[in-house]
Amino acid sequence: MRTGVRTVVLAVVLGAAVGLFAAVYLLAVHGLEHLLWDGTSPRLLGGGPLATVLLCVAGGVLVGAIRVRHDHELPHDIDDALHELDEAVDDDERTPPPSVNHIARSALLGVVSLGFGASLGPEAPLLVVTVGLGQRLARILHATRQEAAYISAAGALSGLFGGPLGSVVLPIEGGRASARKLSMLPFGLIASVSGLFALLLALPGEGGHRYHLATEVVPQERELLVQLLWATLAALPAALAGLALMAAAGPVRRLAERWLRSPVLRAAAGGLVLGLCGAAAPLTLFSGQHQEQQLIDDLADYTAVGLLLLVALKLVATLACLSTGWFGGQIFPAIFAGSTMALVLTAVAATAPVGAVAAAGAAAATAAILRRPLASVLLLLFYFPGDALAALTVGAAVAMLVVHLLGDRAPASQKLVGGH
């Protein structure tokens, strides 16, 4: 009983602490974004396409400077972040926690990358930093490192994704010793609620960014079946887009490291590609979390070819960041690319339901990237209307079916973090 009460108190206190830290971290990212950008247009150099390219290259130089002498020790993406999380939650206490230097450099690298327009999301830096801090605080809090790591991850991600469900399941689904980790789920839920409450106190407008879709008739019987059929059709190309991103990340990164051995030159080259993509299509800049709503609002202005080109540019921009040292997660870029790929159906078939198609595409691409279908659905549940749950479930299921059918040919996660 005492152990249970202690863990509940730990979940409340540590969950709130990492929620506040997440708020501070997001404030730093948004502050740098606001300083450098007016939406997707640079505030410096008079704006315009050339200014976009120059600003992204400058960001690459800073990213490379942070990585000098620590390039192979610092994380790159959500694969690295989830690898660190899984190892921490599955840890047997023999592996030392990450150093303060590793945590600080990862945090700075994430702020600079995201602030300069990286086509990446904040979930990976938040995971690495909060899980690392949780492990280092474990002894002070009289907790195991497994408890501290899991509670920190749940508390930090809850506010970012607008709700506690996905953030509780994400650290548990996958990895080893799942039965033992399931016993921590109630404490993760408490930490998620505590973290979300703390983040909303500091940043009232941050929690939840539900996409506003055109009102659709609530499907009944046959109409529901039709929507699910559209969702299935939409999920297949979206899953393939997510798998393509996953398959290309490792080879492109190794190619970039072979051609450009200097972290500064490599990250600057990534910034150049990012800037060119952003100059051609501003929606490819940043994570895609907020750009998705703009795409939905302006969907009537896009042709099928235009949407396919946007997907291609988004994937190229994301790969440029992932392969050259920019630090962030690919969950939000996958959501954007998957939804956009799925929305091609609405450009060729006027009867395709936008909500179901967009939701299925987002879930399919996310599940293809994470290989955690339940977490993918629960994370996206707070971004799409409640009646999109069936489409989200179909999208994740189709992605996992594709992965299963591919078998050994399916791309694997790139867990490439070095030592701490």
C-alpha positions in Angstrom: 0.0 0.0 0.0 2.8 2.4 0.9 4.5 1.7 -2.4 1.3 2.4 -4.3 0.7 5.7 -2.5 4.3 6.7 -3.0 4.1 6.0 -6.8 0.8 8.0 -7.0 2.5 11.0 -5.3 5.5 10.5 -7.6 3.2 10.5 -10.7 1.4 13.7 -9.6 4.5 15.6 -8.7 6.9 14.4 -11.5 4.1 14.6 -14.0 3.4 18.2 -13.2 7.1 19.0 -13.2 7.7 17.6 -16.7 4.5 19.2 -17.9 5.8 22.6 -16.8 9.1 21.8 -18.4 7.3 20.9 -21.6 5.6 24.3 -21.5 8.9 26.1 -21.1 10.5 24.0 -23.9 7.6 24.8 -26.3 7.8 28.5 -25.3 11.4 28.5 -26.3 10.7 26.9 -29.6 7.7 29.2 -30.3 9.7 32.2 -29.2 12.5 31.4 -31.7 10.0 30.7 -34.4 8.3 34.0 -33.8 11.6 35.8 -33.8 12.6 34.4 -37.2 9.3 33.7 -39.0 6.0 35.4 -39.8 4.0 32.3 -40.4 6.1 30.6 -43.1 7.7 33.8 -44.3 11.1 34.9 -42.9 11.1 38.2 -41.0 14.6 38.9 -42.0 16.1 39.9 -45.4 12.7 41.2 -46.6 11.1 37.8 -46.8 10.6 35.8 -50.0 12.0 32.6 -51.4 15.7 33.6 -51.2 15.3 34.6 -47.5 13.7 31.3 -46.8 16.7 29.4 -48.2 19.2 31.6 -46.5 17.5 31.3 -43.1 17.3 27.5 -43.3 21.0 27.3 -44.3 21.9 29.5 -41.3 19.9 27.2 -39.1 21.8 24.2 -40.5 25.1 25.9 -39.7 24.0 26.3 -36.0 22.7 22.7 -35.9 26.1 21.5 -37.2 28.0 23.7 -34.7 26.0 22.1 -31.8 26.9 18.6 -33.1 30.6 19.2 -33.5 32.5 16.7 -31.4 29.2 15.1 -30.2 27.7 14.1 -33.6 27.3 10.4 -33.0 26.2 10.8 -29.4 23.3 13.0 -30.0 19.8 11.8 -31.1 18.3 12.5 -34.5 14.7 11.5 -34.6 11.7 9.7 -33.0 13.4 6.3 -33.5 16.3 7.4 -31.3 13.9 9.0 -28.8 11.8 5.8 -28.5 14.9 3.7 -28.3 16.1 5.7 -25.3 12.6 5.5 -23.8 12.3 1.8 -24.3 15.7 1.1 -22.8 14.9 3.3 -19.8 11.6 1.7 -19.1 13.0 -1.8 -19.7 16.2 -1.0 -17.9 17.6 -3.2 -15.1 19.4 -0.3 -13.4 22.8 -1.4 -14.7 22.9 1.1 -17.6 24.0 4.6 -16.4 21.5 7.5 -17.0 22.2 10.0 -19.8 24.7 12.7 -18.8 23.6 16.3 -18.1 25.7 17.3 -21.1 23.8 14.9 -23.4 20.4 16.2 -22.1 21.4 19.9 -22.4 22.8 19.5 -26.0 19.7 17.5 -27.1 17.4 20.2 -25.7 19.4 23.0 -27.4 19.6 21.0 -30.7 15.9 20.5 -30.7 15.1 24.2 -30.1 17.4 25.4 -32.8 16.2 22.8 -35.3 12.5 23.4 -34.8 12.9 27.2 -34.5 14.6 27.4 -37.9 11.8 25.6 -39.6 12.8 22.0 -39.6 10.2 19.6 -41.1 10.1 17.8 -37.8 8.0 17.8 -34.6 8.9 18.5 -31.0 7.9 15.1 -29.7 11.4 13.6 -30.1 13.3 16.3 -28.2 10.7 16.4 -25.4 11.0 12.6 -25.0 14.8 12.6 -24.9 15.1 15.5 -22.5 12.3 14.6 -20.1 13.1 10.9 -19.9 16.7 11.8 -19.3 15.9 14.3 -16.6 13.5 11.8 -15.0 16.2 9.1 -14.8 18.6 11.5 -13.2 16.1 12.6 -10.6 15.0 9.0 -9.8 17.3 8.6 -6.9 16.4 12.0 -5.4 12.7 11.1 -5.7 13.2 7.6 -4.2 11.9 6.0 -7.4 13.3 3.4 -9.8 14.6 4.7 -13.1 11.9 2.7 -14.9 9.1 4.5 -13.0 10.7 7.9 -13.4 11.3 7.4 -17.2 7.8 6.2 -17.9 6.1 8.9 -15.7 8.2 11.6 -17.3 7.4 10.5 -20.8 3.7 10.3 -20.1 3.5 13.7 -18.4 5.5 15.5 -21.0 3.7 14.2 -24.1 0.2 14.6 -22.7 0.1 18.3 -23.2 1.8 18.1 -26.6 -0.8 15.7 -28.0 -3.7 17.4 -26.2 -4.8 14.4 -24.1 -3.6 11.7 -21.7 -4.5 8.5 -23.6 -1.8 8.3 -26.3 0.9 9.5 -24.1 0.2 6.7 -21.6 0.1 3.9 -24.2 3.1 5.1 -26.4 5.8 4.2 -23.8 4.2 0.8 -23.1 3.3 -0.4 -26.6 6.4 -2.0 -28.0 9.7 -2.7 -26.4 10.3 -5.6 -23.9 8.7 -6.8 -20.7 5.3 -5.5 -21.7 3.5 -7.3 -18.9 5.7 -5.6 -16.2 5.2 -2.2 -17.9 1.4 -2.7 -17.9 1.5 -2.4 -14.1 2.7 1.2 -14.4 -0.2 2.2 -16.7 -2.5 3.7 -14.0 0.4 5.8 -12.7 1.1 6.9 -16.3 -2.5 8.0 -16.6 -2.2 10.1 -13.4 1.1 11.6 -14.6 -0.5 12.5 -18.0 -3.4 14.3 -16.4 -1.1 16.1 -14.0 1.3 17.0 -16.8 -1.5 18.2 -19.1 -3.0 20.3 -16.3 0.4 21.9 -15.5 1.1 22.7 -19.2 -2.3 24.3 -19.7 -1.7 26.5 -16.6 1.5 27.8 -18.2 0.3 27.7 -21.8 -3.5 27.9 -21.9 -3.7 27.8 -25.7 -1.3 24.9 -26.2 -3.3 21.8 -25.3 -5.1 20.2 -28.3 -5.3 21.4 -31.8 -8.3 19.7 -33.2 -8.7 20.0 -37.0 -11.8 21.7 -38.2 -13.4 19.7 -41.1 -16.4 20.4 -43.2 -19.6 19.1 -41.4 -20.4 15.7 -42.6 -23.6 13.7 -42.0 -23.1 11.2 -39.2 -23.0 7.9 -41.0 -25.6 5.3 -40.4 -25.3 1.7 -41.4 -24.6 1.7 -45.2 -23.2 5.2 -45.1 -20.7 4.1 -42.4 -19.6 1.1 -44.5 -19.0 3.5 -47.5 -16.9 5.8 -45.3 -14.8 2.8 -44.0 -14.3 1.7 -47.6 -13.0 5.1 -48.5 -10.8 5.1 -45.4 -9.3 1.7 -46.5 -8.6 3.1 -50.0 -7.0 6.2 -48.5 -4.9 4.3 -45.9 -3.0 2.2 -48.4 -1.1 5.0 -50.2 -0.7 6.9 -46.9 0.9 3.8 -45.3 3.3 3.4 -48.3 4.3 7.1 -47.9 5.1 6.5 -44.2 7.1 3.4 -45.1 8.9 5.2 -47.9 10.0 7.9 -45.4 11.1 5.2 -43.0 13.0 3.2 -45.6 14.8 6.1 -47.0 15.9 7.7 -43.7 18.8 5.3 -43.0 20.3 5.1 -46.5 20.0 8.9 -47.1 21.7 9.6 -43.7 24.6 7.3 -44.5 25.0 8.8 -47.9 25.0 12.3 -46.4 27.6 11.3 -43.8 29.8 9.7 -46.5 29.7 12.8 -48.8 29.9 15.5 -46.1 31.9 14.4 -43.1 31.7 17.8 -41.4 28.6 18.1 -39.2 28.4 21.8 -40.1 28.6 21.3 -43.8 26.2 18.4 -43.7 23.5 20.2 -41.6 23.9 23.3 -43.8 23.3 21.2 -46.9 20.2 19.8 -45.2 19.1 23.4 -44.5 19.6 24.2 -48.2 17.3 21.4 -49.3 14.8 22.3 -46.6 14.9 25.9 -47.7 14.4 25.1 -51.4 11.4 22.9 -50.5 10.0 25.7 -48.3 10.5 28.3 -51.0 8.6 26.1 -53.5 5.8 25.1 -51.1 5.8 26.9 -47.7 3.5 24.2 -46.2 6.5 21.9 -46.2 8.3 24.0 -43.5 7.8 23.1 -39.8 6.3 20.0 -38.4 3.0 20.1 -40.3 0.9 20.1 -37.1 -0.6 23.5 -37.9 -0.1 23.4 -41.6 -2.5 20.5 -41.9 -5.4 22.8 -41.0 -4.3 25.3 -43.7 -4.2 22.5 -46.2 -7.7 21.3 -45.3 -9.1 24.9 -45.5 -7.6 25.4 -49.0 -8.2 21.9 -50.3 -10.4 23.1 -53.1 -7.4 25.0 -54.6 -5.4 21.8 -55.0 -5.4 19.3 -57.9 -4.4 15.7 -57.4 -1.1 16.4 -59.0 -0.6 19.4 -56.7 -1.2 17.3 -53.6 1.2 14.6 -54.8 3.9 17.2 -55.4 3.2 18.6 -51.9 3.7 15.1 -50.4 6.9 14.6 -52.4 8.3 17.9 -51.2 7.3 17.2 -47.6 9.0 13.9 -47.7 12.2 15.4 -49.2 12.3 18.2 -46.6 11.8 15.7 -43.8 14.5 13.4 -45.1 16.9 16.3 -45.6 16.4 17.2 -41.9 16.6 13.6 -40.6 19.7 12.7 -42.6 21.8 15.8 -41.9 21.6 16.2 -38.1 18.6 18.4 -37.5 16.8 17.0 -34.4 13.0 16.4 -34.2 10.4 13.8 -34.6 8.7 12.5 -37.7 5.2 11.8 -36.2 3.8 15.2 -37.2 5.4 15.2 -40.7 4.0 11.7 -41.1 0.5 12.9 -40.2 0.8 15.7 -42.7 2.2 13.5 -45.5 -0.2 10.7 -44.8 -3.3 13.0 -44.8 -2.2 14.8 -47.9 -1.5 11.6 -49.8 -5.0 10.3 -48.7 -6.7 13.6 -49.7 -5.6 12.9 -53.3 -8.7 10.7 -53.4 -10.9 13.8 -52.7 -9.4 15.5 -55.7 -10.3 12.7 -58.1 -13.6 11.6 -56.5 -15.9 14.4 -55.3 -17.9 11.9 -53.2 -14.9 10.9 -51.0 -15.5 12.0 -47.4 -12.7 14.5 -46.4 -12.8 13.7 -42.7 -12.6 9.9 -43.0 -10.0 10.1 -45.7 -7.8 12.5 -43.9 -8.1 10.7 -40.6 -7.3 7.3 -42.2 -4.3 8.7 -44.0 -2.9 10.3 -40.9 -3.3 7.1 -38.8 -1.8 4.9 -41.5 1.3 6.9 -42.0 1.8 7.3 -38.2 1.3 3.6 -37.5 3.7 2.8 -40.3 6.4 5.0 -38.7 5.8 4.0 -35.1 4.7 0.4 -35.4 2.5 1.2 -32.4 -1.1 1.2 -33.8 -3.0 1.7 -30.6 -0.8 4.6 -29.6 -1.2 6.1 -33.1 -5.0 6.0 -32.9 -5.1 7.4 -29.4 -2.6 10.2 -30.2 -4.6 11.3 -33.3 -8.0 11.0 -31.5 -7.4 14.5 -30.1 -6.7 16.0 -33.5 -9.7 14.7 -35.4 -13.4 14.8 -34.6 -14.7 12.0 -32.4 -16.7 10.4 -35.3 -13.4 9.8 -37.1 -12.4 7.0 -34.6 -13.5 4.3 -37.0 -11.5 5.8 -39.8 -8.4 6.2 -37.6 -8.7 2.6 -36.5 -9.0 1.4 -40.1 -6.0 3.5 -41.2 -3.8 2.0 -38.4 -5.0 -1.5 -39.2 -4.3 -1.2 -42.9 -0.8 0.1 -42.1 0.0 -2.8 -39.8 -1.4 -5.3 -42.4 0.9 -3.8 -45.1 3.9 -4.2 -42.7 2.9 -7.8 -41.9 2.5 -8.6 -45.6 5.9 -7.1 -46.4 7.5 -9.2 -43.6 11.3 -8.9 -43.6 11.1 -6.5 -46.6 9.4 -3.9 -44.4 11.8 -1.1 -43.3 13.0 -1.3 -39.7 13.5 1.4 -37.2 16.8 3.3 -37.4 18.0 3.1 -33.8 21.3 4.8 -34.3 22.0 6.7 -31.1 25.5 6.4 -29.8 26.7 6.4 -26.3 26.0 9.1 -23.7 
